Every structure is written in structure tokens, then in C-alpha cells.
Amino acid sequence: MSTKAETPPVPPELLARPRLAPDVSVHEPAAEGAPWLIQQGSARYLRVQPDLARLALALNGTRDHPLLAEILGEPWTADAVSTAVDMLASGRLLDNGEAVRRSGRRFKFVPPMTVQFTILRPDRMLRGLSPLVRALTGRAGTVAAAALALAGLMVLAAQSAGLNAALARPLGLGTYLALFAGIMATTAVHEFGHGAVLTHHGGRPARMGVMLFYLSPAFFCDVTDGWRLPRKAQRVAVALAGIATQVVIAGGAAVASVLCSGEARDGLLIFSFVTYIAGILNLMPFVKLDGYIALMSHLDVPHLRDRALIDARRAVARLLFGGRYARKLPELGRWGVPFGLVCMVFPLYLIATAVGLWGDALQRIGIIGAWVMLCGIGYLCHHLGRGFLRVLREARAGGAGTVRLGAGAVLVAGALTAALALVQVPYTVTAGYEVRDDGTAVLLLPPSADRSVMEKGARVRLYRVGLAAKTETGRGVIASGRPESTTAPLSAFLPLRADSLPTPADGYRLELTKTPDARIGGGVVDAGRMPAGKWLFVKYVRPAFRW
């Protein structure tokens, strides 16, 4: 597995008569107005000014700095050449005397949490698809694709009641497997879409394969060569090709659901809904997904998000600590800082939404789910802490005084502590329930659940739980404060119809005040309110260590 290794420095004798590294090449503008590019390997492209590109082309290892300045002429001087050579060396673009290892390995690690496995080099195969891409991207193909995507949205709107019901009830194992297979196949076609459009415009996809993206299985297509395309409209088309593919597939699934009934219809509706939502999320320009690449290509501003984040951190640092700061993204004018602030907050919103959507289901499945939740919350805290440290570094670099820095940090820490201590949050314990054949209702708790609030008389709400929603169908109170060791059907903890898969649990007898409409489902025990800090610890930390 390849990892990013530290590049040895360039020896002084090679700096005196520099030459480009063996894996570095210079590309002339592909069209009038297009930029010069320096390419390193197959996945790194740098836009450079024409003068720097001319210097790079002249670096053949036989010319010293004065001779290079003489050959290139104005505006180059020997000192300017030395400065530019040092910059190229720091960017790992010059020959340092070490042999360049040509990576033929299929595995690649991309920090912080992505592992890629290359399956094929797709350029030859995708060139064969160019006539099909040409037809699909023509006027008739575009109109047909848009009509199918819109028709799918209309079907989902017309069947919104059926969709809501499907999302709020458990599904069979076969339906889940079909959904997973459909989503993975759609993701693969999505990546083929990127590669096909890049090939159509004259680029070359470097590789395609599968990856673990933050522990989630996915596909990838390396379209870094898209930066060589001469027009930004072409780069935007490459970035949006995958999303266009997704919404067309989603529209086709929604239209097909009209011809089906029962769980097949539910599965198609859910697949269509999930695929549309995935396309919308992919379109958001606030994280480094397709929408961001499209916006960056449209504005023709490299490293748009990174530079906007720096401006946002500097704005926060100015507000909290004072100081003077230069803008990294003057091209966006007054929109640079708001865009950067949203880029800061949006990943936190995604994590919080995922916790709210899947938190109960994960905690119902026991210790594994509890650890997944703890890791998610830990990453959220890490993200917040790292962001605040970066703001402090920006403030120090901007000239903020030590006293102001200390006072601001104490103020922020005090406000956070006060919020954790004073804000009261309702505390609930997630569980499952089962109404047995003799009519006895039992509240079922996984081993990681909090038993300290399971007192006689505690109120319990009973739910029919689905993939993305739940509906309250019953109520009860705990009739016995002592649990019994038992087993629970897996469907009591997950939105899955699988009564024959028992799992260890503790059971508390329930006295029903409203009989649920299903024999098995989810339950929530209301346990009052507590300070936010204690709630975070009890809800997300303690379950991971409760065996």
C-alpha cells in the first residue's frame, strides 16, 4: 500500500544546475486563454504563470542560474531564478538525485481515511463509449434525460404518502440487499459518467476502482486530467456528469415503481428517494464533492474551499482576538467569508444529521453501535477543537496580543462550559419491545443500554421504526423494576423484518396504556432532563463501556 513519504531535499549541487524531476512535465495551454500546467505523476496538476513555465522548460540540468537568466531574458535575473528554483524544489518538482518510484501498485492510501484499490485503466474502454456519450449529451439525449429525472420527481411527489410509509416501516432482508446492490451499482455508473465525459472532451481518466471512504464502500474514477481541459465549461461538465447519471437512474426507478406493488414498489421508491438525496448532497459545494469541483471549475479559482476556509478563520479571529489579516480569496469579494463559514459548519451539520437519523438504531444494536456513535461524536469534537486551534494560529499570525488571545480563549471556554452546565436536555433511552404470544409486553434493552433509569412506572413510547422515520403506535409504563435475561428478535433493534435472528437482551415487563399495532418494534424510555454535558456523557460515552 502506498503512502505519502517525505521527499528528500535537493542537494546544493543539483540546485545550482537544476532540472525537473523525472515524473514532472510541463503542458502548454490547450487553447487560447488556457493556463500553463505543471504535472507531477498522474494526479497532481499546478497552474503556473507563463514565465515560470518557460523557466521550468529550460531546466535541463546543464545550466546554472546566471545562464538561465540570460537565456530567458526579461524579467528574469539570476536572483529571481534562484528564488523560483527554491520554490520549485520546495514543491518537490526538481530532481533530487533519488530514483522516482513508478507506482504500479493497485492499493493507494489517501489521508486521512481513504484506501483505494485500482481495478482497471479505463481510458481505452471509455474511448469506445464516446459515440454513446456524444449521443446522450446531444440536445435530444439531454431533453430525454431531464424529462425522465423530472418525471421521477413527479412520481415521488404523487406517491409521497406511500414513500413516507415505506420509510417508516421495517423492510425485509432481501429488500435491503437489493437496495444496497442498486446503490453500489449506481455509484459505479456515476463514476463511469465522470470518466466518459472526460474522455469525450479529450482527457484521460487515470484509473478506476473501489475504495473505503471513511470506512464506507464506494467507487472512484481519477479524473484529475480534467484540469488540462481548455474550457471551464468542459471541466464543469465532467464534475456534474456523475450527478446527472444519478438523477436519471433515480427518475427511472421512480417511474418503474408505478408498475409494481408491495415491497417491490416500496424498494423502488426508497431507492429513488435515496438516490435523489445522494445527488443533492453531491451537488452541495461546501464539501469536496462533485458540486464543489463544478463550482471551482466554473469560477476558475483553484483551491477555492481551502482559501475560503482561511478567510473565514481569519474573520472569526478578527472578531474574537483582533489583528490584521490579508484576504486569500479576493476574487469572491464579500461572498468569500460567508462561503468559508458555511464550509466550516456544513460537515458538522452532516455529522449531526447522521447522528440524529441513525443514532437510535445504532444504540439499539449494542456495543458495536455504541462505539460507532462514540467515534462519530469523537470526530465531531476533534473537528471543533482543530478548527479552534487553527483560528488561534491565524490570530497569532495576524498580530493579536497574548493577553487578547488568552482572554478570548477563556471567554470561549467559559461560554462552552456554561452551555454544557446550564442548558437542560431531555434524556431518553432507546430500546425495543415485543408483545409475546401470551399477550405479555416486554421492553427489550441491549447490553449497552442505561439501566439506571429503568424504574417501575417509567413511561415508554413504542414505535414502528423504518429506514429513515418512525411512527409512534403505542405507550406503556414499566411494570417491574427487575430485568430478566432473555433474547430479542433483531427486528426489535433494527428496521428489519427478521424475527428468527435472536440477540441477547434484558427484558422489563410492560403495562400497556395504548396497544401498538405491531408485535415487534422500537421503544423510547423518557428519563427526564439533565445538563447538556452530562447528557453527552451518559448518552454517547458511557454506553461504549457498558458490557
C-alpha positions, 0 to 999 in steps of 0.5 A, spaced: 500 500 500 502 506 498 503 512 502 505 519 502 513 519 504 517 525 505 521 527 499 528 528 500 531 535 499 535 537 493 542 537 494 546 544 493 549 541 487 543 539 483 540 546 485 545 550 482 544 546 475 537 544 476 532 540 472 525 537 473 524 531 476 523 525 472 515 524 473 514 532 472 512 535 465 510 541 463 503 542 458 502 548 454 495 551 454 490 547 450 487 553 447 487 560 447 486 563 454 488 556 457 493 556 463 500 553 463 500 546 467 505 543 471 504 535 472 507 531 477 505 523 476 498 522 474 494 526 479 497 532 481 496 538 476 499 546 478 497 552 474 503 556 473 504 563 470 507 563 463 514 565 465 515 560 470 513 555 465 518 557 460 523 557 466 521 550 468 522 548 460 529 550 460 531 546 466 535 541 463 540 540 468 546 543 464 545 550 466 546 554 472 542 560 474 546 566 471 545 562 464 538 561 465 537 568 466 540 570 460 537 565 456 530 567 458 531 574 458 526 579 461 524 579 467 528 574 469 535 575 473 539 570 476 536 572 483 529 571 481 531 564 478 534 562 484 528 564 488 523 560 483 528 554 483 527 554 491 520 554 490 520 549 485 524 544 489 520 546 495 514 543 491 518 537 490 518 538 482 526 538 481 530 532 481 533 530 487 538 525 485 533 519 488 530 514 483 522 516 482 518 510 484 513 508 478 507 506 482 504 500 479 501 498 485 493 497 485 492 499 493 493 507 494 492 510 501 489 517 501 489 521 508 486 521 512 481 515 511 481 513 504 484 506 501 483 505 494 484 499 490 485 500 482 481 495 478 482 497 471 485 503 466 479 505 463 481 510 458 481 505 452 474 502 454 471 509 455 474 511 448 469 506 445 463 509 449 464 516 446 459 515 440 454 513 446 456 519 450 456 524 444 449 521 443 446 522 450 449 529 451 446 531 444 440 536 445 435 530 444 439 525 449 439 531 454 431 533 453 430 525 454 434 525 460 431 531 464 424 529 462 425 522 465 429 525 472 423 530 472 418 525 471 421 521 477 420 527 481 413 527 479 412 520 481 415 521 488 411 527 489 404 523 487 406 517 491 409 521 497 404 518 502 406 511 500 414 513 500 413 516 507 410 509 509 415 505 506 420 509 510 417 508 516 416 501 516 421 495 517 423 492 510 425 485 509 432 482 508 432 481 501 429 488 500 435 491 503 440 487 499 437 489 493 437 496 495 444 496 497 446 492 490 442 498 486 446 503 490 453 500 489 451 499 482 449 506 481 455 509 484 459 505 479 455 508 473 456 515 476 463 514 476 463 511 469 459 518 467 465 522 470 470 518 466 466 518 459 465 525 459 472 526 460 474 522 455 469 525 450 472 532 451 479 529 450 482 527 457 484 521 460 481 518 466 487 515 470 484 509 473 478 506 476 476 502 482 473 501 489 475 504 495 473 505 503 471 512 504 471 513 511 470 506 512 464 506 507 464 502 500 464 506 494 467 507 487 472 512 484 474 514 477 481 519 477 479 524 473 484 529 475 486 530 467 480 534 467 484 540 469 488 540 462 481 541 459 481 548 455 474 550 457 471 551 464 465 549 461 468 542 459 471 541 466 464 543 469 461 538 465 465 532 467 464 534 475 456 534 474 456 528 469 456 523 475 450 527 478 446 527 472 447 519 471 444 519 478 438 523 477 436 519 471 437 512 474 433 515 480 427 518 475 427 511 472 426 507 478 421 512 480 417 511 474 418 503 474 415 503 481 408 505 478 408 498 475 409 494 481 406 493 488 408 491 495 415 491 497 417 491 490 414 498 489 416 500 496 424 498 494 423 502 488 421 508 491 426 508 497 431 507 492 429 513 488 428 517 494 435 515 496 438 516 490 435 523 489 438 525 496 445 522 494 445 527 488 443 533 492 448 532 497 453 531 491 451 537 488 452 541 495 459 545 494 461 546 501 464 539 501 469 536 496 464 533 492 462 533 485 458 540 486 464 543 489 469 541 483 463 544 478 463 550 482 471 551 482 471 549 475 466 554 473 469 560 477 476 558 475 479 559 482 483 553 484 483 551 491 477 555 492 474 551 499 481 551 502 482 559 501 475 560 503 476 556 509 482 561 511 478 567 510 473 565 514 478 563 520 481 569 519 474 573 520 472 569 526 479 571 529 478 578 527 472 578 531 474 574 537 482 576 538 483 582 533 489 583 528 490 584 521 489 579 516 490 579 508 484 576 504 486 569 500 480 569 496 479 576 493 476 574 487 469 572 491 469 579 494 464 579 500 461 572 498 468 569 500 467 569 508 460 567 508 462 561 503 468 559 508 463 559 514 458 555 511 464 550 509 466 550 516 459 548 519 456 544 513 460 537 515 458 538 522 451 539 520 452 532 516 455 529 522 449 531 526 444 529 521 447 522 521 447 522 528 440 524 529 437 519 523 441 513 525 443 514 532 437 510 535 438 504 531 445 504 532 444 504 540 439 499 539 444 494 536 449 494 542 456 495 543 458 495 536 453 501 535 455 504 541 462 505 539 460 507 532 456 513 535 462 514 540 467 515 534 462 519 530 461 524 536 469 523 537 470 526 530 465 531 531 469 534 537 476 533 534 473 537 528 471 543 533 477 543 537 482 543 530 478 548 527 479 552 534 486 551 534 487 553 527 483 560 528 488 561 534 494 560 529 491 565 524 490 570 530 497 569 532 499 570 525 495 576 524 498 580 530 493 579 536 496 580 543 497 574 548 493 577 553 487 578 547 488 571 545 488 568 552 482 572 554 478 570 548 480 563 549 477 563 556 471 567 554 470 561 549 471 556 554 467 559 559 461 560 554 462 552 552 462 550 559 456 554 561 452 551 555 454 544 557 452 546 565 446 550 564 442 548 558 437 542 560 436 536 555 431 531 555 434 524 556 431 518 553 433 511 552 432 507 546 430 500 546 425 495 543 419 491 545 415 485 543 408 483 545 409 475 546 404 470 544 401 470 551 399 477 550 405 479 555 409 486 553 416 486 554 421 492 553 427 489 550 434 493 552 441 491 549 447 490 553 449 497 552 443 500 554 442 505 561 439 501 566 439 506 571 433 509 569 429 503 568 424 504 574 417 501 575 412 506 572 417 509 567 413 511 561 415 508 554 413 510 547 413 504 542 414 505 535 414 502 528 421 504 526 423 504 518 429 506 514 429 513 515 422 515 520 418 512 525 411 512 527 409 512 534 403 506 535 403 505 542 405 507 550 406 503 556 409 504 563 414 499 566 411 494 570 417 491 574 423 494 576 427 487 575 430 485 568 430 478 566 435 475 561 432 473 555 433 474 547 430 479 542 428 478 535 433 483 531 427 486 528 426 489 535 433 493 534 433 494 527 428 496 521 428 489 519 423 484 518 427 478 521 424 475 527 428 468 527 435 472 528 435 472 536 440 477 540 441 477 547 437 482 551 434 484 558 427 484 558 422 489 563 415 487 563 410 492 560 403 495 562 400 497 556 396 504 556 395 504 548 396 497 544 401 498 538 399 495 532 405 491 531 408 485 535 415 487 534 418 494 534 422 500 537 421 503 544 423 510 547 424 510 555 423 518 557 428 519 563 427 526 564 432 532 563 439 533 565 445 538 563 447 538 556 454 535 558 452 530 562 447 528 557 453 527 552 456 523 557 451 518 559 448 518 552 454 517 547 460 515 552 458 511 557 454 506 553 461 504 549 463 501 556 457 498 558 458 490 557 
